[in-house]
Amino acid sequence: MHKKVTLGRPLNLDNIAETFNEVSKALLVRRDLLNTWTDNLVDPELGPVGKDFHAAFVNAECKEFLGLKTTHNALFNSYAYPPFEGEEAFKNQIVYGTTVLDDAALLFSARCHEIIHALQYVHAPALHADPFNAETEAFISPRDYLLRKERIEQDAYAKGAWLCTLATDDHPDIREKMDSSMLSVKKFEELRAQHGNLHAALTAGAHAAANTLGVWVTNGPKTTAADNWHHLALKEYEAIIDRRLKDGKSITFVRMEDNDVLALGQSFGPNPFAAADGTLDPSFRQPSSFGEDIEKRLATLNAKIGITDETALPTLGSTIKNTHASRQEFLTAMRTPRKVENIRPDT
């Protein structure tokens, strides 16, 4: 008989000093517990995958924190612009909300999802060609920024559901906690049974997650998860680009090629975006269809930044070659901790 896991008394959010000390200790306790759960994951096709997943996360050197004001269950922070002098451009951190601290199952599912995001940044150069990255003036174009957002969420939801299915025998509470996810444990199990193998199930799961209907904004219309991701990504781009243009530096807007999109799914385990021959599955080459409002905003944004023909933009690969010997060298350079100096513009 399985017992519900509890992680201690609620935090005292009225005493910030006490809370800060307590959450620091709480994170260590919870992380050790979840690492044990992770280490025990075994896949029927791939065998013991938990320790490899754990090791990949350790090698990613991603930091974990508890955010007293974080409203999300968990959130991966990559870049924030402009960083203050002395900060590192690449944050590489997962921040957990206090609401998940006393629910091991919910915390495990949230952590798996965010770890996948952290691992995406180990393998995908396109994630570092980012307008929030102070270390580069090569930015993914607005349209491809939306495509990129859709793919990284598909990868994280599909693989998060997969990893959670492997933990449900020992920790059945995870199944219930995942019911409201864009890809539930139940749905992923159905897809795996239907398709007969993990790779096909991950591909189907990526599509299913993007097509999940829901009301994502208070009093908003019911729409697909992909549409919500597009709106979030476009809002980010619209907000940051004025700040980058204010710097007065020469910006190169680039487009992704098939290998850039494919790399977004190389986080851990089988790549959901890969066809049988290892090339990009054509169904993942373009984003899900945009609504009229998205297309209008993209047109306005492109006009502001001088993009008249998206297909004529230089590729990310060709742009990387201008400054780095290889994609891997670019990745290493972007991920190497380096304190930023004197780049914060006047606001």
C-alpha positions in Angstrom: 0.0 0.0 0.0 1.4 3.4 -1.0 1.4 6.2 1.5 1.0 9.8 0.5 4.3 11.6 0.8 4.3 14.9 2.8 7.2 17.2 3.0 6.7 19.0 6.3 4.8 21.9 7.7 3.7 24.9 5.6 6.3 27.7 5.3 5.9 30.8 7.5 5.6 33.5 4.8 5.0 36.2 7.4 8.6 36.1 8.6 10.9 36.6 5.6 14.2 35.9 7.5 12.8 32.7 8.9 11.3 31.7 5.6 14.5 32.3 3.7 16.5 30.1 6.1 13.8 27.5 6.0 13.4 27.3 2.3 17.1 26.9 1.9 17.0 23.8 4.0 13.7 22.6 2.5 15.1 22.7 -1.0 18.0 20.3 -0.1 15.6 17.9 1.6 13.2 17.9 -1.4 15.9 17.7 -4.0 17.4 14.7 -2.3 14.0 13.0 -2.2 13.2 13.7 -5.9 16.7 12.6 -7.0 16.0 9.2 -5.4 12.7 9.0 -7.3 14.5 10.0 -10.5 17.3 7.5 -10.1 14.8 4.7 -9.9 13.0 5.4 -13.2 13.1 2.4 -15.6 11.7 2.4 -19.1 10.3 -0.8 -20.6 12.2 -0.2 -23.9 15.3 1.7 -22.8 15.9 0.2 -19.4 17.2 2.2 -16.4 16.9 5.9 -17.6 16.6 7.7 -14.3 20.3 7.8 -13.4 21.1 9.0 -16.9 18.5 11.7 -16.7 19.8 12.7 -13.3 23.4 12.8 -14.6 22.5 14.9 -17.6 20.9 17.4 -15.3 24.0 17.5 -13.0 26.2 18.0 -16.1 24.0 20.9 -17.2 25.1 22.7 -14.1 21.6 24.2 -13.7 21.0 25.8 -10.3 17.8 25.3 -8.3 16.1 28.0 -6.1 12.9 28.6 -4.3 11.1 31.8 -5.1 9.0 33.2 -2.3 7.0 35.3 -4.8 7.0 32.8 -7.7 3.4 32.1 -8.7 4.3 29.2 -11.0 4.9 25.7 -9.8 8.3 25.9 -11.3 10.0 28.0 -14.0 13.3 27.7 -15.9 15.1 31.0 -16.3 17.5 31.2 -19.2 18.2 34.9 -20.0 17.1 38.2 -18.6 17.9 41.5 -20.3 19.5 43.7 -19.3 21.5 42.0 -16.6 23.0 44.1 -13.9 26.8 44.6 -13.9 28.5 41.6 -12.4 25.6 39.2 -13.2 26.0 36.3 -15.6 24.1 36.6 -18.9 23.0 32.9 -18.9 21.0 32.4 -15.7 20.5 28.6 -16.1 18.3 28.2 -13.1 15.0 26.6 -12.1 12.9 28.5 -9.6 10.2 26.7 -7.7 7.1 28.3 -6.2 6.3 27.6 -2.5 2.9 26.2 -3.4 4.6 22.9 -4.6 6.9 22.4 -1.6 4.5 20.2 0.4 3.4 18.1 -2.5 6.1 15.6 -3.7 4.1 14.4 -6.7 3.4 17.8 -8.0 7.0 18.9 -7.4 8.3 15.9 -9.2 6.2 16.5 -12.3 7.1 20.2 -12.4 10.8 19.4 -11.9 10.9 16.9 -14.8 9.3 19.5 -17.1 11.8 22.2 -16.2 14.8 19.9 -16.3 13.9 19.1 -19.9 14.0 22.9 -20.6 17.4 23.1 -18.9 18.7 20.2 -21.1 17.4 21.9 -24.2 19.8 24.7 -23.6 22.7 22.2 -23.6 22.0 21.0 -27.2 20.2 23.7 -29.1 22.1 26.8 -30.5 18.9 28.5 -31.5 18.0 28.9 -27.8 21.0 31.1 -27.3 20.4 33.3 -30.3 18.0 35.1 -28.2 17.1 38.8 -27.8 17.3 38.4 -24.0 20.9 37.2 -24.3 23.3 40.1 -23.6 26.2 38.1 -25.1 24.9 38.1 -28.7 23.5 40.4 -31.4 22.2 37.5 -33.5 18.6 37.0 -32.8 16.1 34.4 -34.0 13.5 36.2 -36.1 10.1 36.9 -34.6 8.3 34.1 -36.6 10.9 31.5 -35.7 10.9 32.7 -32.1 7.2 31.5 -32.0 8.1 28.3 -33.7 10.9 27.8 -31.2 8.6 28.3 -28.3 6.1 25.8 -29.6 8.8 23.1 -30.1 10.5 23.5 -26.7 7.1 23.3 -24.9 6.1 20.2 -27.0 9.4 18.5 -26.1 9.0 19.3 -22.4 5.4 18.3 -22.1 5.9 15.0 -24.0 9.0 14.0 -22.1 7.7 15.2 -18.8 4.6 13.0 -19.2 6.9 10.1 -20.3 9.1 10.3 -17.2 6.1 10.7 -14.9 4.6 7.5 -16.3 7.7 5.7 -15.2 7.3 6.9 -11.6 3.6 6.1 -11.1 4.0 2.5 -9.9 6.0 3.7 -6.9 4.3 7.1 -6.6 0.7 6.9 -7.8 -0.2 10.4 -6.7 1.7 11.7 -9.8 -1.1 10.4 -12.0 -3.7 12.7 -10.4 -1.3 15.7 -10.3 -0.7 15.3 -14.0 -4.4 15.2 -15.0 -4.6 18.9 -15.6 -1.3 19.0 -17.7 -1.4 19.7 -21.4 -0.3 16.0 -21.7 -1.4 13.8 -18.8 0.1 10.5 -17.7 -3.1 8.8 -18.8 -3.0 10.3 -22.3 0.7 9.4 -22.7 0.0 5.8 -21.7 -2.8 5.6 -24.2 -0.5 7.0 -27.0 2.3 4.6 -26.1 -0.1 1.6 -26.2 -1.6 2.9 -29.5 1.8 3.5 -31.3 3.7 0.6 -29.8 7.0 2.4 -29.1 8.4 5.3 -27.2 9.6 7.4 -30.1 6.3 7.3 -31.9 4.5 8.0 -28.6 6.7 11.1 -27.9 6.0 12.4 -31.4 2.3 11.9 -31.0 2.5 13.4 -27.5 4.2 16.5 -28.8 1.3 17.0 -31.3 -1.3 16.2 -28.7 0.1 18.8 -26.2 0.1 21.5 -28.8 -3.5 20.8 -29.7 -4.8 20.6 -26.2 -7.8 23.0 -25.8 -8.1 25.2 -22.8 -8.8 28.7 -21.4 -5.3 29.9 -20.8 -6.1 33.5 -19.9 -8.7 34.7 -17.4 -12.0 35.3 -19.2 -10.2 34.5 -22.5 -11.5 32.2 -25.3 -10.9 28.5 -25.4 -8.0 27.9 -27.7 -5.1 25.5 -28.3 -2.0 25.3 -26.1 0.0 26.2 -29.2 -1.9 29.4 -29.7 -1.3 30.3 -26.1 2.5 29.6 -26.5 2.5 31.8 -29.6 0.9 34.7 -27.8 3.3 34.4 -24.8 6.3 34.3 -27.1 5.2 37.2 -29.2 4.5 39.3 -26.1 8.1 38.6 -24.9 9.6 39.6 -28.3 7.6 42.8 -28.5 8.6 43.7 -25.0 12.4 43.1 -25.4 13.1 44.3 -28.9 12.7 48.0 -28.1 15.3 47.7 -25.4 17.7 45.9 -27.7 17.2 48.5 -30.4 17.9 51.2 -27.9 21.4 49.9 -27.5 22.3 51.1 -31.0 24.2 47.9 -31.8 24.0 46.2 -35.2 21.5 43.3 -34.8 21.4 40.3 -37.2 18.0 38.6 -37.4 18.3 34.9 -38.5 16.1 32.0 -39.4 16.3 28.5 -38.2 17.1 25.5 -40.5 15.9 22.0 -40.1 18.8 21.0 -37.9 18.1 23.9 -35.6 14.5 22.7 -35.1 15.7 19.2 -34.6 18.2 20.2 -31.9 15.3 21.5 -29.8 14.2 17.9 -29.2 17.6 16.5 -28.3 17.2 17.3 -24.6 16.9 13.7 -23.3 15.7 10.4 -24.7 14.3 9.9 -28.2 13.8 13.1 -30.3 10.1 13.6 -30.9 10.8 15.8 -33.9 13.0 13.3 -35.7 11.7 11.1 -38.6 12.8 7.5 -38.8 16.0 8.4 -40.7 17.0 11.0 -38.1 16.1 14.0 -40.2 13.4 16.5 -39.2 9.9 15.2 -39.3 8.2 17.5 -41.9 5.2 17.9 -39.6 7.4 19.9 -37.2 9.0 22.2 -39.9 6.4 24.9 -39.5 4.5 26.2 -36.4 0.9 25.4 -35.9 -1.3 27.9 -37.8 -1.3 31.5 -36.5 -4.5 33.4 -36.0 -5.1 36.7 -37.9 -4.1 38.7 -34.8 -0.8 37.0 -34.6 0.0 37.5 -38.3 -0.9 41.2 -38.0 1.4 41.7 -35.0 4.2 39.8 -36.7 3.9 42.0 -39.7 4.0 45.1 -37.5 7.0 43.8 -35.6 8.9 42.8 -38.8 8.3 46.3 -40.2 9.7 47.9 -37.1 12.9 45.8 -37.2 13.4 46.0 -41.0 12.5 42.4 -42.1 10.8 42.5 -45.5 11.4 38.9 -46.6 11.7 36.3 -43.9 13.0 33.7 -46.3 15.9 35.9 -47.3 17.2 36.2 -43.7 20.6 34.6 -43.1 20.5 31.2 -41.4 21.6 30.7 -37.8 24.3 28.3 -39.0 25.9 30.8 -41.4 25.8 33.5 -38.8 27.5 31.3 -36.2 30.3 30.6 -38.6 31.1 34.3 -38.7 32.2 34.3 -35.1 32.7 30.7 -34.0 34.4 27.6 -35.5 31.3 25.4 -34.9 27.9 25.2 -33.4 29.4 23.4 -30.4 31.9 26.2 -29.8 29.0 28.7 -29.9 27.1 26.6 -27.4 30.1 26.3 -25.1 30.7 30.1 -25.3 27.1 31.0 -24.5 26.9 28.6 -21.6 30.3 29.5 -20.0 29.7 31.6 -16.9 31.0 35.1 -17.5 30.2 38.2 -15.5 28.7 40.9 -17.6 30.3 44.4 -17.4 28.9 47.8 -18.3 26.2 46.7 -20.7 23.1 47.8 -18.9 21.6 50.6 -20.9 19.8 53.6 -19.4 16.1 52.9 -18.8 
